[in-house]
Amino acid sequence: MPTKEPESSWGFSRAGGSQARLHSVSTALSMRSLVLAVLFFPGSLSAFPIANPNEIALVHGPADPFAEIDRVVEHHMGLGNLPGAVVLVGHQDAIVFERAYGNRSVEPEIEAMTLSTIFDLASLTKVVATAPAVMLLAQRGQLKLEDPVSKHLPAFGRAGKKKVTVGQLLVHYSGLPADLRQSRRRRISSQSVVTRIYRTRLLARPGQKFIYSDLGFVVLGKLVEKVSRQSLAQFVRENIFSPLGMTSTCFLPRAEDTLNIAPTERRREGGLLRGQVHDSLAGKLGGIAGDAGLFSTASDLARFCQMLLQRGKRNGVEVLHPETVALMTSPQSPDGKPNVRGFGWDIQSTYSSVKGSFFSARSYGHTGYTGTSLWIDPETETFLIILTNRVHPEGKGNVKELRTELANIVGRMFQPASLPAVDANATHLP
C-alpha cells in the first residue's frame, strides 16, 4: 500500500547525464492557434468529447514551463528520497514532456535511468490490469458489479462474506482487512494464501467503512480467472495490453528484459529484487495477482491513459465502451462516505495527496508502493505519470512530497479557463 513510506533518506552516486525528450513551449500563440496546432495530431480533438478544447489553456509562465519539474525531481534526488525517475506528461493525445532522471540502479553498479526503463508498478496493477479486466467482463455480461462474489467464487462466502459484492471489492468498502496476518510458516503455497483470504473475517460490515485492501483485489484477480477461464496475465494481455500496443507491460517479465528493469530492494538471501515482484503477497501468489505484480514503462502507461481519456478507444481500437470508462472513473463509493473511489480508481480519499491542489474534481488516479503513480484529468485532457523505484536499495525512499509537488506543477499548467495560451510543440503518441 502507498501510505507506509518512511521519512528517511540514503546516499547514492549519480551517473552523468540524463536521457530526455523535452518539448519547449512558446508563449507567442493565442488559444485559437493552440487548437490549430493540436489539430496537426490526428483525432486529438474529436477523440475527447468530455472537455471543450476551446476552454483549455496552458497557464502562461516561463519560456520553459516544465523546468520546474526538473528542479523538483533533482531536489528530491539530492535529499536521497529516490535514486531516479521517469516523468511523463500527456495532454490532448500527445506527450508534451518526457524525461529520465538520475539512476535506475545504485548497486551493485550504477546504471543511468532511461525512458525505456521497466518498473515494478506495485498497486498500479489494480487499476491498469485488475479493475479494467473486471469492468470488461461486466461489459460483456459475464458478471454484474452487484453480484455477490460468492456467486462466482463460493469459497469466498465463508466467515460472513457471502453478501460482499464485486463492486464493494472494487471501491474498498467490502470490510476486508488490508492484508493477511503474518504467518509463522516459512513455506506458504499459492493455494494456501488464497484459502486464508477466503477464510478471513470482515473488519466491518460491507459498505460501511473504507479499508484499502490488497486482499480484495487478490480476490478480484481470482474472479477474473474463474469467469474468463484464463489466467489474469493472459486475459489482460489479450484484451487490454496487446490491443493498445503496450508491448513492455506484463506479469513475470522475461529474463532477457532483466537488465532494463529498475531493481527494488535487497533480498534477505542476497542480491536485489529485479524482475521479481516486490509485493510480498503477490510474491506468495507466484508473481501474478490482482493487487500487484505488473511491470511496465512510462510510454506504455501513456497509451493506457490515452485510452481512458478517449473514452475506451485508442487509434481506432476499442478496449472498453465509453459507458464502462465513465462508470469506472466516477464516484462509486456508498453515498455520504468521505473516501470517494471509482471502481478501482482513487478520486478523493486519504490516499489522494498525489493529486495536488489543481487537478479537477473529476480527476482520478492511483499510486504504487514502489514509488509509482499516475493521475488523469478528463476536464483538461491531461495526465501525469511518475515512475520511480524509491525503495531501491534499502526500502527507505519517500516520494510522497515529490508526487504532490509535480501534480501541482502540471495541474496548474493546464486549466479549463480563458487564459493566454501557448503552443505545445508536442509529440503525437504512436
N, C-alpha and C positions, 0 to 999 in steps of 0.2 A: 504493500500500500504506500501511497505517496506522502504520508504525513510524518513518517518516522525518520526524518533526515537530521542527523546530529549536527550540532553547531560547532564543528571543529575543522581544522584545515591541515594540510600537509604540504611539504615542499616537493618540487619537481623541476626538471630541466626542460627547456623548450628546444624543439628543433627549429632551425632557421626557416623563415619564410612561411607563407600560407598559400593555399590554393583558393582562388576566388573567382566568382563571376558576378561582378557588381555593375549595375546599370545606373549610370548617373541620371539625375533628374534636373531638367531645366525649368526655371521659373518664368519663362517668357510667354508661354501659351495660355490662352483662355480655356475655360471649361469646355467650350464648344470644340476647340482644337484638340483637347484631350480625347473627346468622344470620337473625332475623326481619326485620331491616331490609333485608338483601340480597335477601330473598325478594320484596321490592317490585319488583325488576327481573326481568322475565320470563326464565326459563331460567337465571338466574345460578348456581344450584347444580347443577341437573340437567345442565347443559352441561359440567360439569367433573368427570368421574368419576375423573380421575387422582389428585387430592388429596382428603382428607377435610375438608370445610369446617368441621366441628366442632372441628378441631385448628388452625385458622388464627386467629392473634391479632395485633392491631396493638399493638406494644410501647408501653407507657404512656410518656408524656413530657409535654412542654409542651402547653398548650391548642391550639396550632397546631404540630403535629409537622412540618409542611412548611416552617416558617420557616427552617430550616437550609439548605434548598435555595436560598432567596433569598440568604442570606448567602454561600454558596459561589460561586454564579454571579456575584454582584456583586463579590466579591473578585477573581475571575479576570478579569472585565472591567476592573476597576481596574488590574490588572497589565498590561493590553494583550494578554492572551492570545487574546481573541476580541472582535469588535465587538458581538455579541448572540447570543441563543439562544432556542430554544423547548424547554421541558422538559415532558414528559407522563408521568404515572404512571397505569397501569391496574391494577385489582385486581378480580377476580371480576365480569367482564362490565361494569365501569363505569370511567369516567375519574374518578379521585379527586384529581388535580392536573393543571393545565394552565396554563402561564404563558409569556408572551413577555417577553424581557428586552432592553434596550439597543437597538441599531440593526442593521438588516439591510444598510445601506449607509452608508459614511462618506465616499465620494467617487463622483462629483463633487459630490453633495449628500448631506446626512444624511437618512436615512429610518428611521423607527422600525420595530423588529421587530413583527410581528403574528402572531397564532396561525395565520393562513391563509397565511403565507409559504411559498413553494415553494423547496425546497433541491435542489441537486445532491447526490445520495446517494452518489456515488462507488462504493466497493466494496460498499455495501449492496445494489447491483444484483445481486451474486452470490447473495444469499440471499432477496431479495424477488422476483426475476424468474427468473434462470437456473436455480438449483437446483430450485425448485418446478416449473419447466417440464420439466426432465429427469425429475423424480420422477413427474410426471403422465403423461408418455409411457411411463415404465416401468409405471405402474399400469394403463395401457391396453393393455399388452402390445406396444407398438410398438418397444420396445427393452428390453434387460436391462442391469442395472448391471454385470454381469460380462462383458458384451460387449467385445471389443476395439474401440476407437474406429475402427480401420481397417476394421472390418466395414461401417460406415456412411459413413465418410469415408476411402476408400482412399488418398488422397494424404497423409493424416496418418501413414501407416505407414512413411514414409521415415525414413532415418537412425536405424534401430534402435528405432523406436517402434511396431512392428507389434503388440506384445503389451500395450501400455498400455490399461487398461480404462477404461470410463466412470466406475466407482466410484473408481478411483485419481485421476482428474482432480478429482472432487468433494471428496476429502479432502486434496488437495495432496500426494499421495505418488506422483505419476507420474514424478518425476525431471526434469520440465521446469524450465528456469530461470524466474526471477521475471518477466523482461521481455526484450524484444529489445535487442540491442546497438544503440547509436546508429548511424544510417546517415548517410553523407555526402551522400546525395541529398536535395535540398531538396524536391522534389515526389515524394511517395510515394502511390500509389493504394491503395485499399482492398484490391484483389485482390493486390497485391504484398506487403502486410503479411501477409495470410493465407498466401500462398505461403512467405514467410520463416518463419512459425511452423511450417508443415508440414515445412520442411526443417531446423528446429532440432534439434540433437542433445541427448540427455539428459545431465544432470549426475550422475545416479545411476540405479541400476537401479530399475525400477518396484517400489514397495512398500518400498524400503529407507530412504529419507530424506524427512523433511518439508521441502518447499520451497514456501512460499506463492507461487503462480504465477498472475499475471494471464493468461499465455498459455493455461494450461489452461482457464480459464473463457471465453476468447475461442473456443477450440475447442468447448467445450460449447454456446456460443451458436450456432455453425455447425451443430453436431449437431442442435439443436432445429429449426433451419430446414430441414435436409436431411430429417429424419424426418417433421416435421409438414407440410412443403411450404408453410410460411408464414414470413414474417419473424418474428424473435424478438419485435419490438414488437407485431405483430398477434396472435401466439399468446398472449402473456401478457395482453394487453388483453382478448381474448375469453374466455379460460379462467380468469383469476385476478382481474384488476383490476375488470372490469365486474361479474362476479357478486358481488363484495364491496362494490361501491359506491365504489371508490377512483377517484373522478372526476378528481382532480388529479394522478394518477400516470401518467407516460408517459415515453417517449423523445422527443426532439425537441419540446420544448414549443412551443405555438402562440405566434405573435408577440403576440397580444393578452394573453397571460399574462406577458409580459416584465417589466412593472413590479411584478409580485407575486413575482418570483424574487429570491432573495438572490444578489447577484453574488459572484464569486470573485476571481481575480487579474487584474491588469493584463495587457493583451496587449502583445506586443512592438511591434506596429504602432499601438498607441494604443487607448485605451478599455478597457473591462472585459469579461471573460467574464461574460455574463448570459443564461442560456438556452442557452448552448453548453457542452458537456461540458468539465470541467476536465482530466480524464484524457487524456493525450496519445495513448495507444494507442487508446482509444475514439474520440478525435477523428479519428485517421487512418482509422478504420473508418466514418466518416460519422456518428458520434454514437449508433449502435446497436450495442452489443457486449455480450458475456456477462460482461465484467469490470466495466463501468462505463457510465454514460450515462443512468441512470434519474433522474427528478426526482419529488419527492413532498412531501407535507405531513405534519405530526405526526398529524393526525386520520386521514388515510388509512392511515398505518402502524399506528395503533392498531387499525383494522379488521383489518389483516393479522395482527397479534399475537393478537387475539381469536380469529381463525380457527384459529390454531395451538393456542391453549390449549383451544379447544373441539373439538380433535382433527379439524380439517379442515373444520368446518362453522360457519357464522355466519348467524343469522336464518333458519334452516331451509334454507340453500343450502349444499350440499356442494361444496367445491372439491377436496379431497383425502380419500381414505379414512383412517380412524383409523390403520390399519396403516402407511400411507405416511408420515404425520406422525411416528409413533413411530420408524420406520426412519430418517427424515431427521434427526431431532433426538437420536438416541442415538449412543454411540461406534461409529465405523465404521473407525477407523484400524487398521493392522496391529497385531496383538497385541504387547504389550510395548514399544510406542513411547511416549516421554514426551509427545509432542504429540498430544493427543486431539482428533479432529474428528468431527463428524457429516457427513452428506452436504451440504456447503456450510457448515454451521454450525461455529463455534468452540465448544468445550466446555472444554478445559483445555490451553492451549498457550502459547507465548511471546508470543502476542497477547492473552492473557486478562486483563491487568491491569484492563481495563474492567469486569470483573465484581465487583471489590472482594473483600471477605472474608466476606460474609454471604449472598449468593445460594447456593442449594443446589448440590450436586454434579450434580444433574440439569438445571441451568440451561444455557442456550445463548444465543449472540448473535453479533454481528459489528460491525465498525467500518468507517468510510469515511474516506479520506484528507482530504477537505474539512472534516472535523470532525463527522461524523455517527456515531451508534451506536445500537444497541438491544440490550437484554438481556431474556430471557424466562425466568421460573422457574415451571415447572409444579407444583413442590412447594407453592408458596404462591399460585399463580394470579396472579402479579404480573408486570408488565413495565415497563421504563424506556426511554423514547425521549429521546435528546438530539440535537437538530439545531442545528448551528452552521455558519457559513461562516468558520471560523478562518483560512483562507488569504486572506481579504479584508483589505486590497487588495494586500499585498506578499508573501503566502505565508509570513509569519513567525509566525503564531499557533501556539498549543500548547494542546491540550485534554486531554492525557493524564492529568494530575492531576485535572482537573475531572471527567472520566468516573469515575475511581476513587472520588473523594470522594462524588459523587452516588450511585453504586452502593452505597456503604457506608451512606449515609443511608437509602435506600429498602430495601435488603436487610435492614437492622436493624429497620425498621418492621414488616415482615411476616415472622413466623416461625412455623413449624409447632410451636407449643408451647402449654402450658396457662398462658398469661399473662393478666392482667386485660385485657379487650378494650374497645375503644371503638367508637362508631358512626361509620362513614364516610358522611357525607351526600353521596353521590356522584351523579354524573350518568350515567344509562344511555346507552350508546352508541346512536345512531340506527341 
